[in-house]
Amino acid sequence: MSRTLGRVLAVTAVTTMITGCATAEEWSVWKSNTAHFASGDHMTFSARNRDGAPRVSRADVDLARAQNWWGRAITVDQSQILGN
């Protein structure tokens, strides 16, 4: 009996952790794309902008448009976009 209860609790904990990490909108975005990132450039940009103030260059903006990046948008004022 305690073994079954332990398994049920473990499955419940794992399910809660997995589903609690993303909103319904985020799951929708993930399901509509076949990969986590659109490209290596997208992955590099996302890794670079995990914490703190976003660092966005004109090249990043151009790549995002050309490669059709998805996910949560990082918005910055036009004056904050770096040269390159």
trRosetta pair geometry for C-beta under 8 A, 3 or more apart (Angstrom, degrees):
i j d omega theta_ij theta_ji phi_ij phi_ji
1 4 6.0 -56 -154 34 31 109
1 5 6.4 29 151 -16 65 108
2 5 5.4 -52 -145 39 37 114
2 6 6.2 44 153 -25 66 104
3 6 5.7 -52 -150 33 29 115
3 7 6.6 29 152 -18 62 104
4 7 5.7 -54 -151 35 33 110
4 8 6.4 33 152 -19 66 105
5 8 5.7 -53 -147 36 32 112
5 9 6.3 31 154 -17 65 107
6 9 5.8 -56 -147 39 29 110
6 10 6.2 30 154 -20 64 108
7 10 5.6 -54 -145 36 31 112
7 11 6.3 29 157 -16 66 106
8 11 6.0 -55 -146 38 29 108
8 12 6.2 30 154 -19 63 110
9 12 5.6 -55 -145 39 30 113
9 13 6.2 32 156 -21 65 106
10 13 5.8 -54 -147 35 29 111
10 14 6.4 26 157 -15 64 107
11 14 5.9 -55 -146 39 30 109
11 15 6.1 30 156 -19 64 110
12 15 5.8 -57 -145 39 27 111
12 16 6.2 28 157 -20 63 108
13 16 5.8 -56 -148 36 28 111
13 17 6.4 26 156 -18 64 107
14 17 5.8 -57 -148 37 31 110
14 18 6.2 26 157 -17 66 109
15 18 5.9 -58 -145 38 29 108
15 19 6.1 6 167 0 66 113
16 19 6.5 -66 -136 48 23 95
16 20 5.5 20 167 -22 63 123
17 20 6.1 -61 -132 38 19 109
17 21 7.0 30 163 -38 55 105
18 21 6.6 -62 -170 10 25 114
19 22 7.7 -88 -165 46 38 79
22 26 3.9 -128 -169 93 101 127
22 27 5.2 128 116 -55 126 78
22 30 7.0 -12 -170 -10 165 138
23 26 4.7 98 50 7 74 102
23 27 7.1 -135 95 -3 40 86
24 27 5.7 -52 -149 36 33 112
24 28 6.4 39 151 -24 64 104
25 28 5.5 -52 -152 31 33 116
25 29 6.7 33 151 -18 64 101
26 29 5.7 -50 -151 33 35 111
26 30 6.4 34 152 -18 66 106
26 72 7.5 -19 -100 -51 100 100
27 30 5.6 -55 -148 38 34 112
27 31 6.1 32 156 -19 68 108
28 31 5.9 -56 -145 37 28 109
28 32 6.4 21 158 -17 63 111
29 32 6.0 -64 -149 37 28 107
29 33 6.7 2 161 0 64 112
29 70 5.7 175 -170 157 109 119
29 71 6.2 130 151 -95 148 42
30 33 6.5 -78 -151 45 28 94
30 36 7.7 -5 -131 -113 92 62
32 70 7.8 -152 86 -158 106 164
33 36 7.8 122 108 -96 123 13
33 38 7.6 -79 -153 -79 137 72
33 70 5.7 -163 -58 48 145 152
35 38 7.2 141 78 -90 113 24
36 43 7.7 67 99 -94 101 101
37 40 7.5 94 114 -83 135 20
37 42 4.2 169 -174 96 100 114
37 43 4.1 -51 -84 -62 178 84
37 46 6.6 -134 -105 10 118 140
37 69 7.8 -22 -162 -134 71 89
38 42 4.4 108 46 -31 85 158
38 67 4.8 130 128 145 129 105
38 68 6.0 -177 -137 83 148 66
38 69 4.8 -129 13 -103 141 55
38 70 6.4 126 -52 10 111 80
39 42 4.8 109 49 2 68 100
39 43 7.2 -128 100 -1 43 86
39 63 7.6 -118 63 176 138 109
39 67 4.9 -70 -5 -161 133 148
39 69 7.8 -82 22 -86 92 87
40 43 5.5 -52 -149 37 37 113
40 44 6.3 39 152 -20 68 105
41 44 5.7 -53 -147 36 31 112
41 45 6.3 32 154 -19 64 107
41 63 4.9 -109 142 180 147 146
41 67 6.5 154 63 -5 123 164
42 45 5.8 -55 -148 37 29 112
42 46 6.3 26 155 -17 64 109
42 63 7.6 -160 -64 137 66 113
42 64 7.5 107 -101 -104 87 69
42 67 6.4 -139 -48 112 110 139
42 69 4.8 167 -115 -115 117 109
43 46 5.8 -57 -145 39 29 109
43 47 6.2 28 157 -18 65 108
44 47 5.9 -56 -146 38 28 109
44 48 6.2 26 156 -18 63 111
45 48 5.8 -61 -148 38 27 111
45 49 6.2 -3 162 4 64 117
45 60 5.5 125 -117 -137 129 112
45 63 7.5 178 -45 87 141 134
45 64 7.6 -107 95 -69 176 99
45 69 7.7 -39 64 -119 144 158
46 49 6.3 -74 -140 51 26 93
46 50 7.1 58 157 -65 61 79
46 71 7.3 16 -101 83 129 166
47 50 6.3 -18 -159 -31 33 110
48 55 6.3 -79 144 57 114 112
49 54 4.7 27 -144 -129 121 81
49 55 6.3 -150 -87 35 91 70
49 56 7.7 34 -88 -63 141 78
49 74 5.9 -33 156 -86 152 162
54 74 4.6 141 -113 178 160 133
54 76 5.7 -128 78 -61 120 119
54 80 7.9 77 79 139 90 132
55 82 6.6 5 -172 -10 79 137
56 60 5.1 -124 -156 73 68 142
56 61 6.6 70 170 -50 108 89
56 74 6.6 180 -66 107 126 122
56 76 5.2 -172 28 19 136 146
56 80 6.9 62 48 117 104 94
56 81 5.4 -56 103 -118 99 72
56 82 6.7 159 87 14 44 87
57 60 4.8 110 52 -1 70 98
57 61 7.4 -131 99 -1 44 84
57 81 6.7 103 -145 -177 21 76
57 82 4.4 -50 -100 74 73 97
57 83 6.9 -24 -146 83 95 29
57 84 5.2 92 -175 -117 132 37
58 61 5.6 -52 -153 35 38 113
58 62 6.3 37 150 -18 67 106
58 81 5.9 86 -66 156 66 118
58 82 7.3 -122 -11 85 71 53
58 83 6.6 -22 2 -166 114 27
58 84 6.2 -51 45 -72 98 78
59 62 5.6 -55 -147 39 32 112
59 63 6.2 33 154 -19 66 107
59 84 5.4 76 -21 -128 116 89
60 63 5.8 -56 -145 38 29 110
60 64 6.2 32 155 -23 65 106
61 64 5.8 -52 -147 33 28 113
61 65 6.6 24 155 -14 62 106
61 81 6.6 -2 -31 -140 134 134
62 65 6.0 -59 -153 38 30 108
62 66 6.1 22 156 -14 67 113
63 66 5.7 -60 -139 43 30 107
63 67 5.6 -1 171 6 70 117
63 69 7.5 53 121 -34 80 121
64 67 6.6 -66 -129 52 18 90
64 68 7.9 82 169 -90 50 7
64 69 4.4 -61 -141 20 77 125
65 68 7.6 15 -178 -71 26 47
76 80 4.1 -112 170 81 115 129
76 81 6.2 140 97 -62 125 71
77 80 4.7 93 59 -2 79 106
78 81 6.2 -41 -165 5 41 113
